[in-house]
Amino acid sequence: MTHLWVRAESRPNEDRTGITPKGVAALIARGLTITVEDSPNRIIATKAYASAGATIAPTGSWPTAPDDAIIFGLKELPADGTPLRHRHIMFGHAYKGQPAGRVLLERFRAGGGMLLDLEYLTDEEGLRLAAFGYWAGYAGAAVSLMAWAAQQAGGICAPVQASADRDLMLADLRARMDATGRPRPRAIVIGAKGRVGRGASDLLTAMGVAVTGWDMAETAHGGPFPEVLQHDIFINAILAHPGAPVFVPASAVAPGRALTVIGDVACDPDSDFSPIKVYDRTTSWDAPALRVADAPVLDVVAIDNLPSLLPLESSTDYAEQLLPVLAQLADGLTGPWVRAAALYDDHAGHAGAQPG
């Protein structure tokens, strides 16, 4: 019997979850054992999971879970260097040469565990089975507009916080933009046909912003892309990958551009394959915008847990997508889970992973 242990998120400002109480009930009906850690921050109350039939465990108790439990969370684990002996379902950010990712893989190697990376749960054709992308794009475009509005007042984007729902976020953002007294900016979204790009385009359109939508056809020539610098705002919805074009070269900090805000929703600044070369670190909720040029200003928004700004909508949507994939765990590591395990072996060189 597969035991899924849903851990509490330890990262600040992370209120999302990958499974709802309805999903817990469905998995229990499939024969899984479900443990859910108590969490004061999770957008869905712990008591709802208990009512759905889950066993409730103390916050952060997953290291004591049975050896065969599969630990399920979203964002990074506490960076305490301890070996990891369990199989973990999470976003690892470990397969593109990221320094923190190399440390994470070494922890798995040391403990004999395994990373089953949510980013790489795919069907047989390589298409992702579940993603937060739409809400990442939506929230990323919202914070980018906040950064633009702050620039009009001669400042930089103030700290951001989660919104209880989308309507409240839109009302707040509209008020900020109206207060500038300026015409709406012009934006370009690259990756406009994907989940991230659609979310960004929907938010921008809702705010009355004219959107230039680019995808593979417009970027196939490989660059350079002077058109990006002719827009006020650029939203990058393309993941870093080998051969990725450079949309914003290091030289873009020079004068002679309209561009003043980059929203890098893909957010891989420490990857060699990042398509944006004017910054080298992520931003945060406390400091959402990184100023990389002053004349004229150029700010980069690169928050790596953007969907948590809308935790209810993003969690509900993602959990619905992921539930059929989690249900397959009733039969052990099959289908997409086999592919995820093989990918871990490829990157970690770990032949002694736990069997499904």
DANORMO-V523710 format. One record per residue. N is the residue number from 1. PSI is psi in degrees with one decimal (NA if undefined). OMEGA is omega in degrees with one decimal (* if undefined). BURIAL is I if it has 24 or more other C-alpha atoms within 12 Angstrom, else O. Layout:
BEGIN
n:psi:omega:burial
N:PSI:OMEGA:BURIAL
N:PSI:OMEGA:BURIAL
END
This chain:
BEGIN
n:psi:omega:burial
1:124.3:-178.5:O
2:133.9:179.1:I
3:113.6:178.1:I
4:122.8:-177.2:I
5:110.3:-177.1:I
6:108.9:-176.4:I
7:156.3:170.9:I
8:141.2:177.4:I
9:135.2:-178.6:I
10:-12.9:-178.0:I
11:136.0:174.8:I
12:147.7:177.6:O
13:28.4:176.9:I
14:99.0:-175.5:I
15:-0.6:-175.5:I
16:168.1:172.3:I
17:155.0:179.4:I
18:1.2:-179.7:I
19:138.9:178.5:I
20:165.9:174.9:I
21:-35.9:176.8:I
22:-39.9:177.7:O
23:-38.3:176.7:I
24:-47.0:-179.9:I
25:-39.2:179.8:I
26:-40.0:-179.9:I
27:-37.5:175.9:I
28:-39.2:177.9:I
29:-25.2:177.3:O
30:-5.1:177.7:O
31:3.1:178.0:O
32:149.8:168.5:I
33:129.8:-175.6:I
34:124.6:170.5:I
35:133.7:178.6:I
36:124.3:176.2:I
37:143.0:172.7:I
38:144.5:178.4:I
39:124.5:177.5:I
40:-13.1:-173.7:O
41:-22.2:-176.8:I
42:137.0:-174.7:I
43:-22.5:177.3:I
44:130.9:-173.6:I
45:144.8:-179.7:I
46:-37.7:-176.4:I
47:-26.0:177.6:O
48:-34.0:177.2:I
49:-38.1:177.0:I
50:-41.8:178.8:O
51:-27.1:179.3:O
52:-7.0:175.8:I
53:1.5:-179.6:I
54:149.5:167.9:I
55:133.4:-177.9:I
56:132.1:-179.8:I
57:159.1:179.0:I
58:152.9:176.6:O
59:131.5:174.9:O
60:18.4:-177.2:I
61:3.7:-175.9:O
62:-30.1:178.7:I
63:-20.3:179.7:I
64:4.3:-180.0:O
65:154.6:176.3:I
66:151.3:-175.7:O
67:-35.1:-174.8:I
68:-1.7:178.3:I
69:144.4:173.2:I
70:120.2:-176.0:I
71:126.0:-174.3:I
72:118.9:173.2:I
73:-173.1:-178.6:I
74:-63.6:-173.1:I
75:-171.2:-166.8:I
76:156.0:175.9:I
77:162.4:172.7:I
78:133.1:-175.3:O
79:63.8:-177.6:O
80:1.2:175.4:O
81:1.6:-177.3:O
82:144.7:175.1:O
83:148.6:-177.3:O
84:113.8:-174.3:I
85:-12.3:-178.2:I
86:166.6:163.3:I
87:131.7:-177.3:I
88:128.7:169.8:I
89:120.6:-177.1:I
90:171.9:169.0:I
91:107.0:-173.5:I
92:-29.3:-175.4:I
93:50.4:-171.5:I
94:0.9:-170.9:I
95:9.7:-179.1:I
96:23.0:177.3:I
97:11.4:180.0:I
98:136.6:180.0:I
99:-45.4:179.3:O
100:-32.6:178.0:I
101:-37.9:177.9:I
102:-37.9:177.6:O
103:-42.0:179.6:I
104:-45.1:179.7:I
105:-36.6:178.3:I
106:-35.6:176.7:I
107:-39.5:176.6:I
108:-42.9:178.9:I
109:-41.8:-177.2:I
110:-34.2:-176.0:O
111:-10.9:-178.8:I
112:15.0:179.5:I
113:-159.8:-175.8:I
114:141.2:173.1:I
115:122.8:172.0:I
116:93.0:-166.9:I
117:124.4:-178.8:I
118:-28.8:-179.5:I
119:-22.0:-174.0:I
120:24.6:170.5:I
121:107.3:-172.1:I
122:162.6:172.9:I
123:-174.2:-175.5:O
124:-17.1:178.5:O
125:4.7:177.0:O
126:9.2:179.6:O
127:137.3:-178.8:O
128:141.0:-177.3:I
129:-20.9:178.4:I
130:141.9:-178.0:I
131:148.8:173.3:I
132:6.5:-167.2:I
133:-44.4:-176.3:I
134:-46.6:-175.8:I
135:-26.5:171.8:I
136:-46.3:178.1:I
137:-41.9:-179.2:I
138:-51.5:-178.8:I
139:-36.3:179.1:I
140:-40.0:176.7:I
141:-36.0:179.1:I
142:-46.5:-179.6:I
143:-34.3:177.1:I
144:-39.2:176.4:I
145:-34.8:174.0:I
146:-41.4:178.9:I
147:-41.4:177.6:I
148:-45.0:180.0:I
149:-40.0:178.7:I
150:-37.3:178.3:I
151:-36.9:-177.6:I
152:-24.3:177.1:I
153:8.2:178.5:O
154:16.9:-177.9:O
155:-162.4:177.9:O
156:155.1:-171.8:I
157:129.7:178.0:I
158:166.3:176.7:I
159:147.9:179.5:O
160:162.2:177.8:I
161:161.9:-178.7:I
162:147.7:174.5:I
163:141.9:-179.7:I
164:-31.1:175.3:O
165:171.9:-175.0:I
166:-39.3:-176.9:I
167:-39.0:178.7:O
168:-39.4:177.4:O
169:-45.3:-178.1:I
170:-41.6:-179.7:I
171:-43.4:179.0:O
172:-43.4:-177.9:I
173:-41.4:179.4:I
174:-40.3:179.2:I
175:-40.6:179.2:O
176:-43.2:-177.4:I
177:-40.4:178.3:I
178:-34.8:-177.6:O
179:-19.0:179.5:O
180:-26.7:-175.9:O
181:12.0:-177.1:O
182:155.4:171.0:O
183:154.5:178.8:O
184:144.1:178.8:I
185:170.4:174.1:I
186:138.9:-175.7:I
187:149.7:171.9:I
188:134.3:177.9:I
189:121.3:176.4:I
190:126.2:-169.2:I
191:31.0:-169.9:I
192:-20.8:-177.8:I
193:-10.4:179.5:I
194:178.6:-178.9:I
195:-48.7:-178.0:I
196:-47.5:-178.5:I
197:-38.3:178.1:I
198:-42.1:178.4:I
199:-45.6:179.2:I
200:-44.7:-178.7:I
201:-38.4:179.5:I
202:-42.7:179.4:I
203:-46.9:-178.8:I
204:-43.5:179.2:I
205:-40.8:178.9:I
206:-26.9:179.6:I
207:6.4:177.9:I
208:21.0:-178.9:O
209:130.4:176.0:I
210:130.1:-173.5:I
211:127.0:167.1:I
212:117.5:-177.0:I
213:117.3:177.3:I
214:150.2:173.5:I
215:-149.5:-171.5:I
216:-39.3:-176.8:O
217:-40.5:-176.5:O
218:-18.9:-177.0:O
219:3.0:-174.2:I
220:-27.0:-177.4:O
221:-9.7:171.9:O
222:-3.9:176.6:O
223:174.1:4.8:O
224:170.7:-174.0:O
225:74.4:-179.1:I
226:-22.1:-179.5:O
227:-31.3:-180.0:I
228:-40.5:-177.0:I
229:-9.8:179.5:I
230:-3.2:175.9:O
231:156.9:178.9:I
232:-36.1:-175.3:I
233:135.8:174.8:I
234:125.9:175.3:I
235:117.7:177.9:I
236:119.3:179.8:I
237:20.0:-178.7:I
238:123.7:177.8:I
239:145.8:172.8:I
240:134.2:178.0:I
241:157.6:178.9:O
242:131.0:-179.3:O
243:1.8:179.5:O
244:134.6:177.1:I
245:156.6:173.1:I
246:114.7:-178.9:I
247:-34.0:179.2:I
248:101.5:-179.7:I
249:167.0:179.8:O
250:-29.5:-178.9:O
251:-9.3:-176.0:O
252:-11.1:178.0:I
253:-12.3:-178.6:I
254:160.8:175.7:O
255:173.7:177.8:O
256:27.1:179.2:O
257:153.7:171.8:I
258:-25.2:-173.7:I
259:125.9:176.6:I
260:-13.3:179.0:I
261:129.7:171.5:I
262:123.1:172.9:I
263:99.0:-178.6:I
264:87.1:-177.0:I
265:-35.2:178.9:I
266:-38.2:163.5:I
267:64.5:174.7:I
268:58.1:-172.3:I
269:-24.1:-178.8:I
270:10.7:173.7:I
271:140.4:175.9:I
272:-18.2:-174.5:O
273:9.1:179.6:I
274:134.1:179.5:I
275:3.2:-179.3:I
276:115.8:-169.1:I
277:15.9:-177.1:I
278:1.8:179.6:I
279:162.8:-172.1:I
280:11.8:179.8:I
281:154.5:179.3:I
282:163.3:174.2:I
283:-179.2:-171.7:I
284:172.3:175.8:I
285:-36.1:-179.5:I
286:-31.5:178.7:O
287:80.2:-170.9:O
288:-26.9:-173.8:I
289:135.0:175.5:I
290:118.5:-179.9:I
291:120.7:-177.5:I
292:-6.1:175.6:I
293:153.9:-176.5:I
294:-20.0:-172.3:O
295:87.4:-6.3:O
296:170.7:-177.6:O
297:149.1:172.4:I
298:117.4:-179.8:I
299:142.3:176.5:I
300:127.6:172.2:I
301:119.5:-175.8:I
302:66.7:179.8:I
303:128.6:-171.7:I
304:7.7:170.2:I
305:48.5:-176.7:I
306:-41.9:-177.0:I
307:-19.9:179.7:I
308:-10.0:171.9:I
309:-22.4:173.4:I
310:70.4:-169.4:I
311:-33.3:-177.7:I
312:-51.9:-179.2:I
313:-44.3:-176.0:I
314:-38.8:180.0:I
315:-45.6:-178.1:I
316:-44.2:-179.6:I
317:-49.0:-177.6:I
318:-44.7:-178.1:I
319:-36.3:178.0:I
320:-40.0:178.1:I
321:-40.0:-171.5:I
322:-24.4:-172.5:I
323:-46.5:179.4:I
324:-28.4:179.2:O
325:-43.2:176.2:I
326:-36.0:-178.9:I
327:-26.8:178.8:I
328:-17.4:178.1:I
329:-14.5:175.5:I
330:-25.2:179.8:I
331:17.1:-177.7:O
332:-160.0:179.1:I
333:98.3:179.6:I
334:166.7:173.6:O
335:-122.9:-176.9:I
336:-26.5:179.3:I
337:-33.6:174.3:I
338:-43.2:179.3:I
339:-39.7:178.4:I
340:-39.4:178.7:I
341:-40.4:179.1:I
342:-37.4:178.8:I
343:-39.7:175.0:I
344:-47.4:179.7:I
345:-39.9:-179.9:I
346:-38.9:-174.8:O
347:-29.4:-176.3:I
348:-14.8:-176.5:I
349:41.3:-170.4:O
350:92.0:-175.4:I
351:-13.6:-174.9:O
352:30.7:-179.0:O
353:156.5:-178.9:I
354:143.1:179.9:I
355:159.9:176.7:O
356:NA:*:I
END
